[in-house]
Structures are given as structure tokens and as C-alpha cells.
Amino acid sequence: MRTMSGLFIAREFFGLARQASTNADLMQALACVSISMGFDYFALTHHVDFAAAGHAAVRLHNYPDDWVAWFDARRLGVSDPVHRASQATSIGFTWQRVPELIRLTPVDRHVLDCARERGIGDGFTVPAHVPGEATGSCSFAVATGRCVPFDNLPLAQLTGAFAFEAARRINGTRSLDAQAPTLTERQRDCVLWMARGKTDWEIARILGLSQETVTQHLKQARERYDVPKRSVLAVRALFDGLISFSDIFRR
Amino acid sequence: MYLTTLSGTQGVPNGLLAAMFEARKRIFVDLLGWDVPVVAGRFEVDQFDDPHAVYLIISDEAGKHLGSARLLETERPHILDTLFPELCEGAVPKGPTTREITRFALDPRQNARQRRRVRDTLVCALANHALANGIEAYTGVAEIAWLQQILAFGWHCEPLGLPRENGATLLGALRIAITSETPTLLVRAELVPEPVVTPRPVRDAA
């Protein structure tokens, strides 16, 4: 019976989110679906520093105000342990599982403790990775002392994914920058091996090119991106999805 | 880009079908680690690659496979009813105007931006194929990250059930309604399909 109603809730939310034309509409739909699923809070966000001005980033939530002020004052948008953990997976996770996904620092533990003190207990986060955009997530949380509704996590996964897409549609953040530079296949290969820590000589041996050619490819790739350093080139190529973390670490 | 629509009964005049089966092996076996059969160490071919299957294949001018999808008749055995019926809470959608999209494949030899162009082109080609052939709905099984992208295409899709764990990932089933409005919805969702050329049969080229 529970799963039957779960699908019903999902479909109802899809309908509302699809029709939402403003962030206020979407927030209302998220507030309703959070309660239906047995959560107290929702937070749909790009993982950026919200205290820094000029970001066309999305953040919709109904967290307590003093928690948000505390969070922003510490510029946690980027370093928040839950946000970092969501980079490590494509599947939703409960916050209890965060230590399995990333190594927690003492500061991280402090952040989680402070959230609890300010009324936010456990939660479930659905990651959203879109190449060429800041990463983001949609979280659902329960008040301190309450239990995450485990039976409804598949439903939360589905609603979180759809909510993030609806937010991107409403806020017009989903177009890839058409002006973004592109690399040739050879340049991309060289950037990939460079990101894996290989020297030009090593890359030359791997790809069967001369060392000068490799150096030239990487120079041209930097010029296309207009970046002065190779490290910045690797990060930009990652951000645009020209190379991926799994490309770098899979051998 | 070139769009070729083949049914399993038509032979393999230009090797495109073989190129697709090779690409599918690279993607689904080598990259995604699916436990599916491989023929001759090179081709990913399963029991649904039969004369009833229809393939939409995007290729470049040199005949290199860029992306493809396989459509299965839902009144015959297909993925959802054969392998994952538990993903549907109700009955598995079946009917003469419903096809299942399977093996949606983007060639990994391209970079992310190129893959996205091929993806958009293939999604729009699927919508057009449906409209031209009286298909009113597609169904499909998707791993959660891909399912999230499918939801983002702006077309009208509904979950058929809640996602379920399958190994280390989550799988979900969707039904996508295709109407004359669908191409507009896809464009509104900022899909940017490339113009496609439908190759003529080889004998006309001479």
C-alpha cells in the first residue's frame, strides 16, 4: 500500500513541478511533497558560495533562518560535507552515510553537529551533476530527533531528481555555454594524461607522439581556454566535461 | 550528421549495424560493466536483437557510429516485461502504439559537448520517428543518472514505479507520451538537434 501511494505522490509532484513557472511555485510543490514523504525540510541548491555576489545559482529551501545565516557566514556552499559527498556518487544517500563517501575533517563534524543543534537532524541528498555547470543537489531533511523515512527514499530519489531539473528549467541555468572552447581529440588526450600527472615525455610515449608535439598540443589547449597554467586548464576541462574524474582515475 | 533507420530484417549493407554492435560493446560492457552477452569478443548482441527490433543510428559522413538506440515492440518480449517487470507498479505498458527504447548509446570516443549534440539529435529523432510511425508512447528502463537526464528533456514522462536497487545502482522505469507537441517541448528544454541527412540506399549513390 505504501509503495502504491509513493508512486501516486511522485506523479502528483511531477505534475506540479512541470507546471511550476516560478521558484515560488516549485518551493510550494517541494514543501508539499517533503511532508508527504515524511520529511520536514527541503533544500535544492547549486554548490556555490552564496555569500559571494554575482552567482546565477539556484537555492530553494525551507531551512530555519538561523541555520542558513550560520551556513552562509562560514561560506559552506562549496565545502559543506554533504555537498562534497554528493560529488562522490550519482545516487542519493542518507547523511549517516557521508563518512563512507568522504573523509570527514573535525570542521565537517562540527558543521553536522551545528546543523543538529539548529534543528536539522538527518537527511537524504540526491546529487545532480551536469557538465559545464556548478554541481548541485536536492536534499530532504528531518528535524533533530526524528528518523529519516527509509521506506520513502526511492520516492525521494525520484522527486529530488525531477525537482532539480524543474529548477534548472525555471532559472534558465541549463544551457551549456555555446561560446565555451572545444579541444581537438589529440589536445583532449594530452590534457587527460597531463591531469593524470604524466610529463610531456611520458605523454609522448603513451600517445606515440613527439615530445614537442605534446608540448604544442597543451600550449594550444591553454590558448583555446585562455588560461595561463596547466593546472587551470585541467580544472576547466573537467568543469566543461571534456574530461571527467572517472577518466582521470580509471586506468 | 546522418540518421539511418534500420530494422533487424534488413541486411547490413554498409556495416553500420556492425559498427553499432561494436560501439555498444565498448559502452555497455567495457565502460558501464553490464553483464550482457558479447559475440566474437567484439559485438554486444542480445536476444532482443532480432528481426523485430528497429535501430536509429546517428553516424558521421565517414560512417563512424556516433550514437544509436534500439526500439522493441512491446507486444513481444522486451526488456521491461522480461527482465524488470518489478519496476512497474501496475501492468507493464504494452500495445501496438507503444515501443520500448533500449540501448540508448552515445559513442564514448567523443567529448562531452559532442556527445550532448548527438544525444539531442537522437532524442529528437526518436520523437520524429514516433510521430511518423504512429507510435504514441515510449517506455524504457534507465539507471538513475540517465533517468534524471530523460526527465530533463521536457517531454511528458511519468514514472511507472519507484526506482529499485540493482547492484550498486538504482533502476527506474518510465513511460514517455509522444504527441505533436513533443518536438516543441524538446526545443523548449533547450535540446539542440543537429540537422540530419537520411542516407539513400547505396545503389542510388552511383
Boltz contact constraints between the chains, C-beta under 6 A:
constraints:
  - contact:
      token1: [A, 6]
      token2: [B, 162]
      max_distance: 6.0
  - contact:
      token1: [A, 7]
      token2: [B, 89]
      max_distance: 6.0
  - contact:
      token1: [A, 10]
      token2: [B, 159]
      max_distance: 6.0
  - contact:
      token1: [A, 11]
      token2: [B, 158]
      max_distance: 6.0
  - contact:
      token1: [A, 90]
      token2: [B, 145]
      max_distance: 6.0
  - contact:
      token1: [A, 91]
      token2: [B, 144]
      max_distance: 6.0
  - contact:
      token1: [A, 91]
      token2: [B, 170]
      max_distance: 6.0
  - contact:
      token1: [A, 131]
      token2: [B, 112]
      max_distance: 6.0
  - contact:
      token1: [A, 154]
      token2: [B, 162]
      max_distance: 6.0
  - contact:
      token1: [A, 154]
      token2: [B, 163]
      max_distance: 6.0
  - contact:
      token1: [A, 155]
      token2: [B, 162]
      max_distance: 6.0
  - contact:
      token1: [A, 157]
      token2: [B, 163]
      max_distance: 6.0
  - contact:
      token1: [A, 158]
      token2: [B, 159]
      max_distance: 6.0
  - contact:
      token1: [A, 158]
      token2: [B, 163]
      max_distance: 6.0
  - contact:
      token1: [A, 161]
      token2: [B, 148]
      max_distance: 6.0
  - contact:
      token1: [A, 162]
      token2: [B, 151]
      max_distance: 6.0
  - contact:
      token1: [A, 165]
      token2: [B, 151]
      max_distance: 6.0
  - contact:
      token1: [A, 165]
      token2: [B, 152]
      max_distance: 6.0
  - contact:
      token1: [A, 174]
      token2: [B, 190]
      max_distance: 6.0
  - contact:
      token1: [A, 175]
      token2: [B, 190]
      max_distance: 6.0
  - contact:
      token1: [A, 182]
      token2: [B, 113]
      max_distance: 6.0
  - contact:
      token1: [A, 188]
      token2: [B, 111]
      max_distance: 6.0
  - contact:
      token1: [A, 241]
      token2: [B, 112]
      max_distance: 6.0
  - contact:
      token1: [A, 242]
      token2: [B, 111]
      max_distance: 6.0
  - contact:
      token1: [A, 242]
      token2: [B, 112]
      max_distance: 6.0
